[in-house]
């Protein structure tokens, strides 16, 4: 298998201040490689930027083209939008979701049940696929709720 890469050489000028912040890793430092080369954006970072284009911040919902994909919408007791699994840094592992209440169940228990997670057992890929692509939970007004796909 052959892998290709696109290398862009550019003179970078900071818009604010005098430094350009490279992609970095807490335990490794800046992503340096080769002969004085520095990674400014990682593949993961670019994926996050791309993912940002799938969210409609004016409506606090995903763009219409993705409305059939399930996600967890996080609302306050008064029904006010707080966040979503699409916006949280750790997605479904966000403390909003893991420690929240979803239709009367603790978030982490609800998630384990939906994904078919059993301690000491291999991941049930079919259960994960069912949880991701079908949803039977109605939209609730609890702290977190699973979004139902359009009929």
Secondary structure, DSSP 8 states (H G I E B T S, - for coil): --------------SSSS-----EETTTEE-EETTTEE-SS-HHHHHHHHHHTTEETTTTEE-GGGTTS--EEEE-TTS-EEEETTTSTTGGGSHHHHSSEETTEEHHHHHHHHHT--TTS---HHHHHHHHH-------SSSEEE-----
